[in-house]
Amino acid sequence: MSKSKSSPPHDATGLRKGLTSYGDNGFSLFLRKAFIKGAGYSDSALDRPVIGIANTGSAYNPCHGNMPQLIEAVKRGVMLAGGLPMEFPTISIHESFAYPTSMYLRNLMSMDTEEMIRAQPMDAVVLIGGCDKTVPAQLMGAASAGIPAIQLITGSMLTGSHRSERVGACTDCRRYWGKYRADEIDDQEISDVNNQLVASVGTCSVMGTASTMACIAEALGMTVPGGATPPAVTADRMRIAESTGTQAVSLARSGLTIDKILTADAFENAMRVLLAIGGSTNGIVHLAAIAGRLGMDIDLKTLDRMGRETPVLLDLKPSGQHYMEDFHKAGGMATLLRQLKPLLKLDALTVTGRSLGEEMERAGPGFAQDVVKSVSDPIYPQGGIAVLEGNLAPGGAIIKQSSADAGLMEHEGRAVVFENAADLANRIDADDLDVNADDILVLKNIGPKGAPGMPEAGYIPIPRKLAVKGVKDIVRISDGRMSGTAFGTIVLHVTPESAIGGPLAYVQNGDRIRLSVKNREISLLVPEDEMQRRRSAMPVVPPTADRGYKKLFLQSVTQADKGVDFDFLRAPDASGKAPGS
C-alpha cells in the first residue's frame, strides 16, 4: 500500500475511487479497507470491480415489493462475472403514498441518487426502480454522475379478476371509480373490486407512466434486451436481474459511461417508442428532464412531427385492451421495435456495448401474436401524443389523442373555471354547478409551482350532475399532469403555468375556448386588449416558501417543457436538441 499523500489518479477504480479527504490518500484507503473488512470482506473480494446497487425498497412502495429478490439476483450476476456487489439505499417514491405528489420529490430522489453515486466508490451502478418517478429520477441522477450505469425495472404487477372480468391497476381503478361516482355500482362492489385491482407487487399493469418509463429505458439502451416487460413476480424478471448484474461488471471493465448511451439518437428512439406505445404524457416531461442533464432540450415541434408518422401499435390499456403481461408474452419490446425498425436510429449504442440494430438482429424474427399491431393495421393512425400551441399555451401543451373522444377533438366551448385543486374539490359535485356536456373544464394552479409539484389532477372528474346522466367525457384543460393510466379528452402541461402568470391564469367563466387537435391548436377566444386589462387588474404573484425543500423547489423548478427539473441540476452547457438534426 502506497504511503503517498498525493491525489489518487483520475482513473482510480474500485475502493480507490473517491477517497474520503483526510489529507493522506494512503491513510484514506487504509482506513476504508479497515472498516469494510469489519463486515467480513477479504482482500481478494475488495480487489474486484465494485458494482453499486441502488436499493429503493420501502414498505411504502409496493411497486418495489420484489426488491429483496431482485437485489439477490443482481448480486448473483455481479459475482458470477467477477465483480463485488455493494448495495446502498436511496429515497423511494410511490405514486399513491407521496404527499403532495410524487413529482414534487422526483428531483430530490435524483439528487440523492447522483450524490450517493459520487460519494461512494463504485465502477458502475445498477439502478433498480419501477414506480412512476423512480426510473426517471435514477436516470437523471446517473446522467449527472456520469459513470457506467444500467437500469433494472422492478416489473409490472399481475392482473386480477372481478366477477369474471379481468382487471388491473390503474385504468380499471379509474373506470370503476367513474362508475361508482355515477351511481352505476354500489359500496359493496367498489369494495370488492378494490381487492382485485392490484393482484401482486409490481408497477401498474397497463401503459401508465411506470410501464412507459420501462419501455423508454429499454429504447434508450439503458436496460439489457428484454428488460422492460417481464412481470415483477416471474422467473423471467429474476433472470433479467441476474443478467443486469453481469452486464454491470462488463460496463465497469469497458468504461462505457452513460453519456455515450444517452445521445440525441437514443432520445429520438425513445420518443418513437413513446408515441408507438400510446405512452403516458408524463414520459415527455421525464425525457426532457433526463435530456437536460446532458445539455439537450427535447424538441416538442419535432416530437409532434414524429407523431404524425408514428402510429400507435401497442394494444394496451388505456389506448387499447391488453395488459403488460400480455405484451411480455407477445415478445416485449423486441416485437415492437421490429415494427418500428424503419423509423429508428439503429446505430444508437446500448449498455451491452452493441447497437440497437445489432440487438434487434440477435432477438430473432419474432412470432405470431395479437398485442403489437403492424404499421399497416395500427391501433391509432398517429402517435399517442399531440403537441398543441396557441395563445392559451405559448410554450405548448399536450393531449393524449389516442385515448381521447374523437368527437371532442375538434371542439369549441364555454369555460367552466376552477381556480385550484381545493376549488375543484369543493364544487365539482355541487348540484348548482353551472356546467353542460359541451363546456370545457379549466383547472388552474396545478403546474410545477402552483400546486406545487404538478400533480396528476389534470384528470378532472366528470361533474357528478353530468356523470349520472351518462356523460363519459368532456374537454378538460390544465397546467398539470395526468396519470398514464387515465383517459379522456384532456389538455395538459399548459405552459407557462398559471401560477407564474401564464395566459391560463386569466381565463374566466364563460370565455370561449377552441380545441383543434387536427390543427394542433388550443386558443382562448378573448381579445388581447381584454387579456391585457385582466393582467393589469389581477397581477399574479408566484408562490414562495420560507424554508426547506419547498423553498428550494419553488425557487428552482423549471416549466414542463424543461422537464420540471431544478435549473441548477441541468447541464451548464447546452449541446443541442433531441432529436438532433
C-alpha positions in Angstrom: 0.0 0.0 0.0 1.4 3.4 -1.0 2.4 5.8 1.7 2.0 8.8 -0.7 -0.2 11.7 0.3 -0.7 12.7 -3.4 -4.1 12.7 -5.0 -5.3 9.4 -6.4 -5.1 9.0 -10.2 -8.2 10.1 -12.2 -8.6 6.6 -13.5 -8.7 5.1 -10.0 -11.0 2.1 -9.7 -12.7 0.0 -7.0 -12.2 1.1 -3.5 -9.6 3.6 -4.6 -12.2 5.8 -6.2 -13.4 8.9 -4.5 -11.3 8.6 -1.3 -12.5 10.4 1.7 -10.4 13.6 2.4 -8.1 13.0 5.3 -5.1 14.8 3.7 -3.4 11.5 3.2 -4.7 9.2 0.4 -2.8 6.2 1.6 -4.3 6.5 5.0 -7.7 7.1 3.5 -7.6 3.8 1.6 -6.1 2.1 4.6 -9.0 3.3 6.8 -11.7 2.5 4.2 -10.4 -1.1 3.9 -10.2 -1.5 7.7 -13.9 -0.6 8.1 -15.1 -2.7 5.2 -13.2 -5.7 6.5 -15.2 -5.3 9.6 -18.1 -6.6 7.5 -16.1 -9.7 6.7 -14.7 -8.9 3.3 -11.3 -10.3 2.1 -8.6 -8.5 0.2 -9.5 -10.7 -2.8 -13.1 -9.5 -2.8 -12.0 -5.9 -2.4 -9.8 -6.0 -5.4 -12.6 -6.7 -7.8 -14.7 -4.1 -9.8 -17.1 -2.6 -7.4 -20.8 -2.5 -8.6 -23.1 -0.3 -6.7 -26.7 -1.4 -6.4 -29.3 1.3 -5.7 -31.9 -0.2 -3.3 -35.2 1.6 -3.5 -37.1 -0.9 -1.4 -39.6 0.5 1.0 -42.7 -0.6 3.0 -44.4 2.4 1.5 -43.6 1.2 -2.1 -45.5 -2.0 -3.1 -44.4 -1.4 -6.7 -40.9 -2.3 -5.4 -42.1 -5.2 -3.3 -39.8 -7.6 -5.1 -36.7 -5.6 -4.2 -35.1 -8.3 -2.0 -35.3 -10.9 -4.7 -34.1 -8.5 -7.4 -31.1 -7.5 -5.3 -30.1 -11.1 -4.6 -30.3 -11.9 -8.4 -28.3 -8.8 -9.3 -25.6 -9.7 -6.7 -25.5 -13.2 -8.2 -24.9 -11.9 -11.6 -22.2 -9.5 -10.4 -20.3 -12.2 -8.6 -20.6 -14.7 -11.4 -18.9 -12.1 -13.6 -16.2 -11.4 -11.1 -17.4 -8.2 -9.5 -18.1 -7.1 -6.0 -21.7 -6.1 -5.4 -22.3 -3.2 -2.9 -25.9 -2.5 -2.2 -26.9 1.0 -0.9 -30.2 2.7 -0.1 -31.7 5.8 -1.7 -35.1 7.6 -1.4 -38.0 5.5 -2.6 -41.1 7.3 -4.0 -44.5 5.6 -4.6 -47.2 7.4 -6.6 -50.0 6.8 -4.2 -48.1 7.4 -0.9 -46.1 10.6 -1.7 -47.6 13.9 -0.4 -48.3 16.3 -2.1 -47.3 14.4 -5.2 -44.5 12.1 -6.3 -43.4 14.6 -8.9 -42.6 17.0 -6.0 -40.0 14.5 -4.8 -38.6 13.2 -8.1 -35.8 15.8 -8.2 -34.9 15.1 -4.6 -34.6 11.4 -5.4 -32.4 12.3 -8.4 -30.1 14.4 -6.2 -29.9 11.6 -3.6 -29.1 9.1 -6.4 -26.4 11.4 -8.0 -24.7 12.3 -4.8 -24.6 8.7 -3.5 -23.1 7.5 -6.7 -20.5 10.3 -6.4 -19.9 9.8 -2.7 -19.3 6.0 -2.7 -16.7 4.1 -4.6 -18.2 2.2 -7.5 -17.1 1.4 -11.0 -20.6 1.0 -12.3 -24.1 1.3 -10.8 -27.3 -0.8 -11.1 -30.4 1.4 -10.7 -33.4 -0.6 -9.5 -36.6 1.3 -10.0 -40.1 0.9 -11.3 -42.8 3.2 -9.8 -43.5 6.2 -11.9 -40.9 8.8 -10.8 -38.2 6.4 -9.6 -36.8 5.4 -13.0 -36.6 9.0 -14.3 -35.1 10.1 -11.0 -32.4 7.4 -11.3 -31.6 8.1 -14.9 -31.4 11.9 -14.2 -29.1 11.3 -11.2 -26.9 8.8 -13.1 -26.7 11.1 -16.1 -25.3 13.8 -13.9 -23.0 11.5 -12.1 -21.6 10.3 -15.4 -20.3 6.8 -14.5 -21.3 3.5 -16.3 -24.9 2.8 -15.3 -27.6 0.2 -16.1 -31.3 0.3 -15.3 -33.2 -2.6 -13.8 -37.0 -2.3 -13.9 -38.9 -3.9 -11.0 -41.6 -5.1 -13.3 -45.4 -4.9 -13.6 -48.0 -6.5 -11.3 -50.2 -9.4 -12.4 -53.9 -8.8 -13.3 -56.8 -9.7 -11.1 -60.4 -10.7 -11.7 -63.6 -9.1 -10.6 -66.8 -11.1 -11.3 -65.0 -12.9 -14.2 -63.8 -9.6 -15.7 -60.0 -9.2 -15.9 -58.9 -6.0 -14.1 -55.6 -4.3 -13.4 -54.3 -1.0 -12.0 -54.9 1.6 -12.7 -57.0 2.3 -15.8 -59.6 0.0 -14.3 -59.3 1.8 -11.0 -60.4 5.0 -12.7 -63.1 3.2 -14.8 -64.7 1.6 -11.7 -64.4 4.8 -9.7 -66.2 6.6 -12.5 -69.0 4.0 -12.3 -69.2 4.5 -8.6 -69.4 8.3 -8.9 -72.2 7.9 -11.4 -74.1 5.5 -9.1 -73.8 2.6 -11.5 -72.3 0.4 -8.8 -72.7 0.3 -5.0 -70.5 0.5 -2.0 -70.1 -3.3 -1.8 -69.0 -3.7 -5.4 -66.4 -0.8 -5.3 -65.0 -2.5 -2.1 -64.9 -5.9 -3.9 -63.1 -4.6 -7.0 -60.6 -2.7 -4.7 -59.4 -6.1 -3.6 -58.7 -7.3 -7.1 -57.2 -4.3 -8.9 -53.7 -5.0 -7.7 -53.1 -8.7 -7.8 -49.4 -8.7 -6.8 -46.5 -6.5 -6.1 -45.2 -4.6 -9.1 -46.0 -1.5 -11.1 -49.3 -0.8 -12.9 -50.3 -3.4 -15.4 -51.4 -1.0 -18.1 -49.4 1.5 -20.2 -49.2 4.0 -17.3 -46.1 6.1 -16.5 -44.3 3.2 -14.9 -44.7 0.9 -18.0 -44.0 3.8 -20.2 -40.7 4.6 -18.5 -39.8 0.9 -18.6 -40.2 0.8 -22.3 -38.4 4.2 -22.7 -35.5 2.9 -20.6 -35.1 -0.1 -23.0 -35.5 2.1 -26.0 -32.8 4.5 -24.7 -30.4 1.5 -24.5 -30.3 1.6 -20.7 -31.5 -1.9 -19.9 -30.5 -5.4 -21.0 -32.5 -6.5 -24.0 -36.0 -7.6 -22.9 -35.7 -5.7 -19.6 -38.9 -3.6 -19.9 -41.7 -6.2 -19.8 -41.3 -9.2 -17.5 -43.8 -9.0 -14.6 -42.4 -8.4 -11.1 -43.1 -11.9 -9.7 -41.9 -14.0 -12.6 -38.7 -16.0 -13.1 -38.1 -14.0 -16.3 -37.8 -10.9 -14.1 -35.2 -12.6 -11.9 -33.2 -13.8 -14.9 -33.2 -10.2 -16.2 -31.9 -9.1 -12.8 -29.1 -11.6 -12.9 -28.2 -10.6 -16.4 -28.2 -6.9 -15.4 -25.6 -7.7 -12.7 -23.4 -9.5 -15.1 -23.7 -6.7 -17.6 -22.8 -4.1 -15.0 -19.4 -5.7 -14.5 -18.9 -5.6 -18.2 -19.7 -1.9 -18.2 -17.3 -1.3 -15.4 -14.5 -3.1 -17.2 -15.1 -1.4 -20.5 -15.7 2.1 -19.0 -18.8 2.7 -21.2 -20.2 5.7 -19.5 -23.9 6.8 -19.6 -23.3 9.8 -21.8 -22.2 7.6 -24.6 -25.5 5.8 -24.5 -27.9 8.7 -23.8 -27.3 10.5 -27.1 -29.6 12.5 -29.3 -30.3 9.4 -31.3 -31.2 7.5 -28.2 -33.7 10.1 -27.2 -35.2 10.0 -30.7 -35.7 6.3 -30.4 -37.3 6.8 -27.0 -39.7 9.4 -28.5 -40.6 7.0 -31.3 -41.4 4.3 -28.7 -43.3 6.7 -26.5 -45.6 7.6 -29.5 -46.0 4.0 -30.7 -46.9 2.5 -27.3 -49.6 5.2 -26.6 -47.4 6.0 -23.6 -48.0 8.3 -20.7 -47.9 12.0 -21.3 -45.6 12.1 -18.3 -42.9 10.4 -20.5 -42.3 13.7 -22.3 -41.6 15.6 -19.0 -39.3 12.9 -17.8 -37.4 12.7 -21.1 -37.0 16.4 -21.1 -35.5 16.2 -17.5 -33.1 13.4 -18.4 -32.0 15.2 -21.6 -31.5 18.4 -19.7 -28.9 16.7 -17.5 -26.9 16.1 -20.7 -27.3 19.6 -22.1 -30.1 18.8 -24.5 -33.6 20.1 -24.9 -36.5 17.9 -26.1 -37.8 19.5 -29.4 -41.6 19.4 -29.0 -42.2 20.5 -32.6 -40.1 17.6 -33.8 -42.0 15.3 -31.4 -45.3 16.3 -32.9 -43.9 15.9 -36.4 -42.7 12.4 -35.5 -46.2 11.7 -34.1 -47.8 12.3 -37.5 -45.7 9.5 -39.0 -45.6 7.1 -36.0 -48.8 5.2 -35.4 -49.8 3.6 -32.1 -49.1 -0.1 -32.4 -49.4 -1.4 -28.9 -52.9 -2.7 -27.9 -52.7 -1.9 -24.2 -55.0 0.0 -21.9 -55.8 2.8 -21.8 -55.3 3.2 -25.6 -56.1 -0.5 -26.3 -57.3 -3.6 -24.4 -54.4 -5.7 -23.2 -52.0 -5.6 -20.1 -48.3 -5.6 -19.7 -48.0 -9.3 -19.0 -49.7 -9.8 -22.5 -47.1 -7.5 -24.0 -44.3 -9.6 -22.4 -45.8 -12.9 -23.7 -46.0 -11.3 -27.2 -42.2 -10.8 -27.2 -42.0 -7.5 -25.4 -40.0 -4.6 -26.8 -38.3 -6.7 -29.5 -41.7 -7.3 -31.2 -42.5 -3.5 -31.1 -39.0 -2.5 -32.3 -39.3 -4.8 -35.3 -42.3 -2.9 -36.5 -40.7 0.5 -35.9 -37.3 -0.5 -37.4 -37.5 1.8 -40.5 -38.1 4.8 -38.1 -35.3 4.0 -35.6 -31.7 5.1 -35.2 -30.3 1.7 -35.3 -26.7 2.7 -34.6 -27.5 4.0 -31.1 -25.4 2.3 -28.5 -26.8 0.2 -25.7 -25.5 -1.0 -22.3 -24.4 -4.2 -23.9 -21.8 -2.3 -26.0 -23.8 -3.3 -29.1 -26.1 -1.1 -31.1 -29.8 -1.2 -31.0 -29.8 -2.6 -34.5 -27.5 -5.4 -33.5 -29.6 -6.3 -30.5 -32.7 -6.4 -32.8 -30.9 -8.9 -35.1 -30.0 -11.0 -32.1 -33.6 -11.1 -30.9 -34.6 -13.1 -34.0 -37.5 -12.9 -36.4 -40.4 -12.9 -33.9 -43.6 -14.9 -33.9 -47.4 -14.5 -34.4 -49.2 -12.5 -31.7 -52.0 -10.0 -31.5 -50.8 -7.4 -28.9 -48.4 -5.5 -31.2 -50.1 -4.4 -34.4 -48.4 -3.8 -37.8 -47.8 -0.3 -39.2 -50.4 -1.1 -41.8 -53.0 -2.0 -39.2 -52.4 0.2 -36.2 -54.4 0.9 -33.1 -54.4 4.6 -33.9 -53.0 6.1 -37.1 -50.9 8.7 -35.4 -48.7 8.8 -32.3 -50.5 8.7 -29.0 -49.5 12.3 -28.1 -50.0 15.5 -29.9 -48.4 18.9 -29.1 -50.7 21.9 -29.1 -49.9 25.6 -29.5 -51.9 28.8 -29.3 -52.4 31.9 -27.3 -53.6 29.8 -24.3 -50.3 27.9 -24.3 -47.5 29.9 -25.8 -44.9 27.4 -24.6 -47.0 24.4 -25.7 -49.5 21.9 -24.3 -50.1 18.3 -25.0 -53.0 15.9 -25.4 -53.1 12.1 -25.4 -55.1 11.8 -28.6 -55.1 8.0 -28.7 -57.2 7.9 -25.5 -59.5 10.9 -26.3 -63.0 11.0 -27.6 -62.8 11.5 -31.4 -66.0 13.6 -31.3 -64.4 16.2 -28.9 -61.0 16.7 -30.6 -62.4 19.5 -32.7 -64.4 21.5 -30.2 -65.3 25.0 -29.1 -67.0 25.5 -25.8 -67.6 27.7 -22.8 -65.0 27.7 -20.0 -66.1 26.5 -16.5 -63.2 27.6 -14.3 -61.7 26.2 -11.1 -59.0 28.3 -9.5 -57.1 25.5 -7.9 -57.4 21.9 -6.7 -59.3 22.9 -3.5 -61.9 24.9 -5.5 -62.3 21.8 -7.8 -62.9 19.5 -4.8 -65.4 21.9 -3.2 -67.5 22.5 -6.3 -67.1 19.7 -8.9 -70.0 17.7 -7.4 -72.3 20.6 -6.5 -75.8 20.3 -7.8 -75.8 24.0 -8.7 -72.6 23.9 -10.7 -73.3 25.7 -14.0 -71.9 23.1 -16.4 -73.1 21.3 -19.6 -71.5 18.5 -21.5 -70.4 20.9 -24.3 -68.5 23.1 -21.8 -64.7 23.0 -21.2 -63.5 22.5 -17.7 -60.4 24.6 -16.8 -58.3 23.9 -13.7 -55.6 26.5 -12.8 -52.7 26.4 -10.4 -51.7 22.7 -10.6 -48.5 23.3 -12.5 -44.9 22.9 -11.3 -45.0 25.8 -8.9 -48.8 26.2 -8.5 -49.5 23.0 -6.5 -46.5 22.7 -6.1 -45.2 19.6 -7.9 -47.5 19.4 -10.9 -49.9 16.8 -9.5 -51.8 14.3 -11.7 -55.0 16.4 -11.1 -55.4 17.1 -14.8 -57.7 14.1 -14.9 -60.5 16.3 -13.7 -63.5 14.1 -12.8 -66.7 14.4 -14.7 -69.0 16.6 -12.7 -71.5 14.4 -10.8 -74.5 16.1 -12.3 -73.2 15.1 -15.8 -71.9 11.7 -14.7 -75.3 10.5 -13.5 -76.7 11.5 -16.9 -74.3 9.2 -18.6 -71.6 11.7 -19.7 -68.4 9.8 -20.1 -66.0 12.5 -21.4 -65.7 16.3 -21.5 -62.9 18.5 -22.7 -60.6 19.4 -19.8 -57.6 21.8 -19.7 -55.0 22.4 -17.0 -51.3 23.2 -16.4 -50.9 19.9 -14.5 -50.4 16.3 -15.5 -52.4 13.2 -15.5 -51.6 9.6 -14.9 -50.6 7.5 -17.9 -53.4 5.1 -16.8 -56.0 7.9 -17.4 -58.1 8.6 -20.5 -60.3 11.3 -21.9 -60.1 14.5 -24.0 -57.7 16.2 -21.7 -55.2 19.0 -22.5 -52.2 19.0 -20.1 -48.9 20.8 -19.4 -50.2 24.2 -20.4 -47.0 26.3 -20.5 -46.3 28.8 -19.0 -48.4 27.8 -15.9 -51.0 30.0 -14.3 -49.0 30.4 -11.1 -46.3 32.4 -12.8 -48.8 34.5 -14.9 -49.3 32.3 -18.0 -52.5 33.1 -20.0 -54.3 30.2 -18.2 -54.3 32.4 -15.1 -56.7 34.9 -16.7 -59.3 32.6 -18.1 -62.8 33.4 -16.7 -66.1 31.6 -16.6 -67.9 31.9 -19.8 -64.8 32.6 -22.0 -64.8 30.6 -25.3 -62.0 28.2 -25.9 -61.2 26.3 -29.1 -59.5 22.9 -29.3 -58.4 21.6 -32.6 -56.2 18.6 -32.5 -56.2 18.5 -36.3 -54.6 22.0 -36.3 -52.7 21.4 -33.1 -54.4 24.4 -31.6 -55.6 25.4 -28.2 -56.9 29.0 -28.2 -58.6 31.3 -25.8 -61.1 33.4 -27.9 -60.7 36.6 -25.9 -59.3 39.8 -27.5 -55.8 40.7 -26.5 -56.8 44.1 -25.1 -59.2 42.3 -22.7 -56.4 40.0 -21.7 -54.1 43.0 -21.0 -56.9 44.6 -18.9 -57.2 41.4 -16.8 -53.4 41.1 -16.4 -53.3 44.7 -15.1 -56.3 44.2 -12.8 -55.1 40.8 -11.4 -51.3 40.6 -11.4 -50.1 37.1 -10.5 -47.7 36.7 -7.6 -45.7 33.4 -7.9 -45.8 31.2 -4.8 -42.9 31.2 -2.3 -42.0 29.3 0.9 -40.0 30.3 4.0 -37.7 27.3 4.3 -36.8 23.8 3.5 -37.2 21.7 0.4 -40.3 23.6 -0.6 -38.4 26.9 -0.8 -35.7 25.2 -2.9 -38.4 23.7 -5.2 -40.3 27.0 -5.7 -37.1 28.9 -6.4 -35.6 26.5 -8.8 -38.1 24.3 -10.6 -38.5 24.8 -14.4 -41.6 24.6 -16.5 -42.9 21.4 -18.2 -41.0 21.9 -21.4 -37.7 21.8 -19.5 -38.7 18.7 -17.5 -39.9 20.2 -14.2 -36.3 19.8 -13.1 -34.3 22.2 -10.9 -32.5 24.7 -13.0 -29.2 24.2 -11.2 -29.3 20.4 -11.9 -29.4 20.9 -15.7 -26.1 20.6 -17.5 -24.4 24.0 -17.5 -23.6 23.8 -21.2 -26.3 23.3 -23.8 -25.2 20.8 -26.5 -28.3 20.9 -28.8 -31.7 19.4 -29.2 -33.1 15.9 -29.1 -33.7 14.6 -31.7 -30.7 16.0 -33.3 -30.7 17.5 -36.8 
